[in-house]
């Protein structure tokens, strides 16, 4: 409960939010006043002047869009493909919400089959796994406690784990050493022997007797009854992916996209290649939903791959897509960090006039050379809600951050 409140608190504190921001774009034209359709020309000129004076402009991609007026404000090399770093999580996260919706649940379920007599289950226990990237070995206590609540202290039959996939995550070929290591993923992403050992250990800790030889892989048998189910909302996964810039949570979403975008994959004897199916789905989302036919290169969902290439225009299209759909927009405003106050944005713009006024996803890669990105929302000086993307590459992070800060200050001044 406290974790969920923590994730939603930034949206409650953000001063740039207005009651009308999440209204559907299709109805917006009926509500606009003449002032709502006018773009801030002074802002456009200031941005142009600033970009012209920067010597590092060749390493900058910039696009700013007025969501209130539904018109572009300013662009500079906005169609130049550049590494997005962790701003890639915006695209993959919105793609996930398009496919899964904000009501999607990761379901992990405990089944039993047989009779219980004097604390002994004369039958089998089956734990049906999920792709929940936040379920770790200690969480198995929820399921063993459910067995104890039903007075099961010994299992005469088998304890089976029923997986929904057979794939163990491996680093993408362009990731750096140690970027994401396997133990950081959830339990159900681990190799099967590790899952079975942790399951047996959890039963032992709970005082439930079962032979290790009887703990194995299987399926839910016909006639089994559900004893306990744990659900995790997709918003909690997106919360860590966006607010904390978690690479494992975004990678977990990629496997979920691979499974849910290809329903036949779960029934196939060979259920591998979920990661690639997820990447294929993101490409399809970009092409069909964002109407982007540019030279986008997407290798992962988290942005660790230095070979990813997207444009500032595509990132803003992603934000516009979210703005036009209230359920997605609410999720984004609930979980994106705020400048100088929260999440991965905590230590940026702490002493700037933009502190607390920018809600955006940050991105940083230090190889092969400095890559720094920022994309999100702010309230312009005319009261309009702006969507923006700033991509810096092949320059020092120490040089890129002041550029991003100054551009944000110009937008809100």
C-alpha positions in Angstrom: 0.0 0.0 0.0 2.7 2.5 1.0 4.7 1.6 -2.1 1.7 2.4 -4.3 1.1 5.7 -2.5 4.8 6.6 -3.0 4.5 6.1 -6.7 1.4 8.2 -7.1 2.6 11.1 -4.8 4.6 12.9 -7.5 1.5 13.4 -9.6 -0.4 14.9 -6.7 2.4 17.4 -6.0 3.0 18.5 -9.6 1.9 22.0 -10.1 1.8 21.9 -13.8 -1.2 19.5 -13.9 -4.6 20.8 -14.8 -8.0 19.1 -14.8 -8.4 19.3 -18.5 -5.0 17.9 -19.5 -6.3 14.3 -19.8 -9.4 15.0 -21.9 -9.6 13.0 -25.1 -8.1 14.8 -28.1 -11.2 14.0 -30.2 -13.3 16.2 -28.0 -10.7 18.9 -27.3 -11.6 21.1 -30.3 -15.1 21.7 -29.0 -13.7 23.0 -25.7 -10.9 25.3 -27.0 -11.0 29.0 -26.8 -9.3 31.1 -29.5 -6.3 31.5 -27.2 -6.0 27.7 -26.9 -5.2 27.4 -30.6 -2.4 30.0 -30.7 1.3 28.8 -30.3 3.7 30.9 -28.4 5.7 32.6 -31.1 8.1 34.3 -28.6 8.9 30.8 -27.3 9.6 29.6 -30.8 12.0 32.4 -31.4 13.8 32.0 -28.1 14.4 28.3 -28.8 15.7 29.1 -32.3 18.1 31.7 -30.9 19.4 29.4 -28.2 20.0 26.5 -30.6 21.8 28.8 -33.0 24.3 29.9 -30.4 25.2 26.5 -29.2 28.3 25.1 -30.7 27.2 21.5 -29.9 24.0 21.9 -32.0 25.1 19.1 -34.4 24.8 16.7 -31.5 21.2 17.8 -30.6 17.8 16.6 -31.6 14.9 18.7 -30.3 11.1 18.7 -30.8 8.5 20.6 -28.9 4.8 20.3 -29.4 1.9 22.3 -28.0 -0.6 19.7 -26.9 -3.2 22.3 -26.0 -3.1 24.0 -29.4 -2.4 20.6 -31.1 0.4 22.3 -33.1 4.2 22.0 -33.3 6.2 24.8 -31.6 9.8 24.1 -32.6 12.0 21.5 -34.1 15.7 21.1 -34.7 17.0 17.9 -36.3 13.8 16.3 -35.0 13.9 13.6 -37.6 17.5 12.7 -37.1 17.8 9.1 -35.6 19.7 9.3 -32.3 20.2 6.9 -29.3 17.3 7.4 -26.9 18.9 5.8 -23.8 16.2 5.2 -21.2 13.7 7.4 -23.0 13.2 4.2 -24.9 11.1 3.2 -21.9 8.5 5.7 -22.9 7.9 4.0 -26.2 7.9 0.5 -24.8 5.7 1.5 -21.9 3.0 3.2 -24.0 3.1 0.3 -26.4 2.5 -2.0 -23.5 -0.5 0.0 -22.3 -1.9 0.0 -25.8 -1.8 -3.8 -26.0 -2.4 -4.8 -22.3 -4.4 -1.8 -21.1 -4.0 -0.3 -17.6 -6.1 -3.1 -16.1 -3.7 -5.9 -17.0 -2.8 -8.2 -14.2 0.1 -10.6 -13.7 -1.6 -13.6 -12.1 0.4 -16.2 -10.1 -1.9 -19.0 -8.9 -1.6 -21.9 -6.5 -3.7 -25.1 -7.2 -4.1 -28.3 -5.3 -5.7 -31.6 -6.2 -6.5 -34.3 -3.7 -7.8 -34.7 -0.2 -6.4 -33.2 3.0 -6.4 -35.6 6.0 -4.7 -34.9 9.3 -2.5 -32.2 7.7 -1.4 -34.3 4.8 -2.4 -33.5 1.2 -3.0 -36.8 -0.5 -2.4 -35.3 -3.9 -0.5 -32.6 -5.7 0.3 -28.9 -5.4 0.8 -26.8 -8.5 2.2 -23.3 -8.7 1.3 -21.7 -12.0 3.9 -19.0 -12.8 3.6 -15.7 -14.6 5.8 -13.1 -16.1 5.6 -10.9 -13.0 9.0 -9.2 -12.9 8.6 -8.2 -9.3 8.0 -11.6 -7.8 11.1 -12.8 -6.0 12.0 -15.9 -3.9 10.8 -14.4 -0.5 7.4 -13.8 -2.1 6.8 -17.6 -2.3 5.9 -17.3 1.4 2.5 -16.0 0.3 1.8 -19.3 -1.3 3.2 -21.6 1.4 1.2 -19.6 3.9 -1.9 -20.3 1.9 -1.1 -24.0 2.2 -0.8 -23.7 5.9 -4.1 -21.8 6.2 -5.7 -24.9 4.7 -3.9 -27.1 7.3 -1.5 -28.6 4.8 1.7 -29.6 6.5 2.8 -32.4 4.3 2.4 -33.2 0.6 2.3 -36.9 -0.3 2.2 -36.3 -4.1 4.2 -33.9 -6.2 4.8 -30.1 -6.0 4.9 -28.8 -9.5 5.8 -25.6 -11.1 3.9 -24.7 -14.2 5.8 -22.0 -16.3 4.2 -19.8 -18.9 7.5 -19.6 -20.8 10.7 -21.4 -21.3 13.1 -18.5 -22.0 15.8 -17.3 -19.7 16.8 -13.7 -20.4 20.2 -13.1 -21.9 22.0 -9.8 -22.4 21.2 -8.0 -25.7 24.3 -8.2 -27.9 25.0 -4.5 -27.6 24.6 -4.2 -23.9 27.7 -3.6 -21.8 29.1 -6.1 -19.3 27.0 -6.2 -16.2 24.3 -3.9 -17.5 21.6 -6.2 -16.3 22.5 -9.5 -14.5 20.1 -12.4 -14.3 19.6 -12.4 -10.5 18.0 -8.9 -10.8 15.1 -10.4 -12.8 12.1 -11.8 -11.0 12.1 -15.4 -9.8 10.1 -16.8 -12.8 12.8 -15.5 -15.2 15.5 -17.7 -13.6 16.6 -21.1 -14.9 14.2 -23.9 -13.8 16.6 -25.6 -11.3 16.8 -22.3 -9.4 13.0 -21.9 -9.4 12.5 -25.5 -8.1 15.2 -25.1 -5.4 13.6 -21.9 -4.2 10.2 -23.5 -4.2 11.4 -26.4 -2.1 13.3 -24.0 0.3 10.1 -22.0 0.8 8.1 -25.1 1.7 10.8 -26.2 4.2 10.8 -22.7 5.8 7.1 -23.0 6.2 7.4 -26.3 7.9 5.7 -28.2 5.0 7.2 -31.6 4.4 7.9 -32.8 0.8 10.7 -34.6 -0.7 13.0 -32.6 -3.0 12.7 -35.3 -5.6 9.0 -34.6 -5.8 9.4 -31.0 -6.7 9.4 -30.6 -10.5 7.9 -29.1 -13.6 4.4 -29.9 -14.7 1.0 -28.5 -15.7 -2.2 -27.8 -13.8 -4.1 -31.2 -13.8 -7.8 -31.4 -14.7 -10.0 -31.1 -11.6 -7.4 -29.1 -9.6 -8.9 -26.3 -7.4 -7.5 -22.9 -7.0 -6.3 -22.3 -3.5 -4.7 -18.8 -3.8 -4.0 -16.2 -6.4 -1.7 -13.2 -6.3 -2.3 -10.4 -8.8 0.1 -7.5 -9.6 -1.1 -4.6 -11.7 0.9 -3.6 -14.7 1.0 0.0 -13.3 3.4 -1.2 -10.6 5.8 -2.5 -13.2 5.5 0.7 -15.2 6.0 2.7 -12.1 9.5 1.3 -11.5 10.3 1.4 -15.2 9.4 5.1 -15.6 9.9 6.5 -12.1 13.0 4.6 -11.2 14.2 3.8 -14.7 14.4 0.1 -13.9 15.9 -1.9 -16.8 14.7 -5.2 -15.5 11.1 -4.0 -15.3 11.2 -2.8 -18.8 12.8 -6.0 -20.0 10.1 -7.9 -18.2 7.5 -5.9 -20.0 9.2 -6.9 -23.3 8.7 -10.6 -22.5 5.1 -9.9 -21.6 4.6 -8.1 -24.9 6.1 -11.1 -26.7 3.7 -13.5 -25.0 0.5 -11.4 -25.2 1.1 -10.1 -28.8 1.5 -13.7 -30.0 -1.1 -15.8 -28.1 -0.2 -18.9 -29.9 3.3 -18.7 -28.4 2.1 -19.8 -25.0 0.6 -23.0 -26.5 3.6 -23.8 -28.6 6.0 -26.6 -27.5 8.8 -24.2 -28.3 8.0 -21.0 -26.4 11.3 -19.3 -26.9 12.0 -15.9 -28.7 9.6 -14.0 -26.4 12.1 -11.1 -26.3 12.2 -10.9 -30.1 8.4 -11.1 -30.4 8.3 -8.2 -28.0 10.7 -6.1 -30.1 8.7 -7.0 -33.2 5.5 -5.8 -31.5 7.1 -2.4 -30.5 8.1 -1.9 -34.2 4.6 -2.7 -35.2 3.1 -0.3 -32.6 5.5 2.5 -33.8 4.5 1.8 -37.4 0.8 1.3 -37.1 -0.2 3.4 -34.1 2.3 6.3 -34.2 2.4 6.3 -38.0 6.1 6.5 -38.0 7.9 5.0 -41.1 11.3 6.6 -40.3 14.5 4.7 -39.8 13.9 3.7 -36.2 16.2 1.0 -34.9 14.9 -0.8 -31.7 16.8 -3.7 -30.1 15.3 -3.6 -26.5 12.6 -2.0 -24.4 14.9 -0.4 -21.8 17.3 1.7 -23.9 20.5 0.0 -22.8 21.4 -0.8 -26.3 23.7 1.9 -27.7 22.6 0.8 -31.2 19.0 1.9 -30.7 18.0 4.9 -32.9 14.8 6.9 -32.6 14.0 10.5 -33.4 12.9 13.4 -31.1 9.7 13.5 -33.3 8.9 9.8 -32.5 9.2 10.4 -28.8 6.9 13.4 -29.0 4.5 11.3 -31.1 4.5 8.8 -28.2 3.7 11.5 -25.7 0.9 12.9 -28.0 -0.5 9.3 -28.3 -0.6 9.0 -24.5 -2.2 12.5 -24.1 -5.0 11.6 -26.4 -5.9 8.5 -24.4 -6.9 9.4 -20.8 -6.1 5.9 -19.2 -2.6 6.0 -20.7 -2.1 9.7 -19.8 -3.1 9.2 -16.2 -0.7 6.4 -15.9 2.1 8.5 -17.4 1.4 11.5 -15.1 1.2 9.2 -12.1 4.6 7.6 -12.7 7.0 9.9 -14.6 9.5 11.6 -12.2 9.6 15.3 -11.6 12.5 17.6 -12.0 14.6 18.0 -8.9 12.2 16.1 -6.6 11.7 12.4 -7.5 12.8 9.3 -9.1 15.6 9.3 -11.7 15.0 13.1 -12.0 15.8 13.7 -8.3 19.3 15.2 -8.8 18.7 17.2 -11.9 17.6 20.8 -12.0 17.6 21.0 -8.1 18.6 24.6 -8.2 16.9 25.6 -11.4 13.7 27.6 -11.9 12.5 24.4 -13.6 12.6 22.4 -10.4 9.3 20.8 -9.8 7.9 22.0 -13.1 9.1 19.3 -15.6 7.7 15.8 -15.6 9.8 13.6 -17.9 11.8 10.5 -18.5 15.5 10.8 -18.2 18.1 8.8 -20.1 21.9 8.4 -19.7 24.5 6.1 -21.4 28.2 6.7 -21.1 29.3 4.5 -23.9 30.5 4.6 -26.6 30.4 8.2 -25.7 28.1 10.4 -23.8 24.4 10.0 -24.5 21.9 12.0 -22.5 18.1 12.4 -23.2 15.1 13.9 -21.7 11.4 13.7 -22.8 8.2 14.5 -21.2 5.8 17.3 -20.3 5.8 20.9 -18.9 3.4 23.8 -18.7 4.4 26.7 -21.0 4.3 30.3 -19.9 1.0 30.7 -21.8 -0.5 28.0 -19.8 -0.4 25.4 -22.6 0.7 21.9 -21.9 3.9 21.1 -24.0 5.4 17.7 -24.9 9.1 17.7 -25.7 12.0 15.5 -26.5 15.7 16.5 -26.1 18.3 14.1 -27.5 22.0 14.7 -26.9 24.7 12.3 -28.1 28.5 12.2 -28.7 29.1 14.9 -26.1 29.9 14.9 -22.4 27.0 14.3 -20.0 28.3 17.4 -18.1 27.8 19.5 -21.3 24.4 17.9 -22.2 22.6 18.4 -18.9 23.0 22.2 -18.8 21.6 22.3 -22.4 18.6 20.3 -21.3 18.1 22.4 -18.2 18.3 25.7 -20.2 15.8 24.5 -22.8 13.4 23.5 -20.0 13.8 26.9 -18.4 13.0 28.6 -21.7 9.9 26.5 -22.1 8.4 27.5 -18.7 9.7 31.0 -18.2 
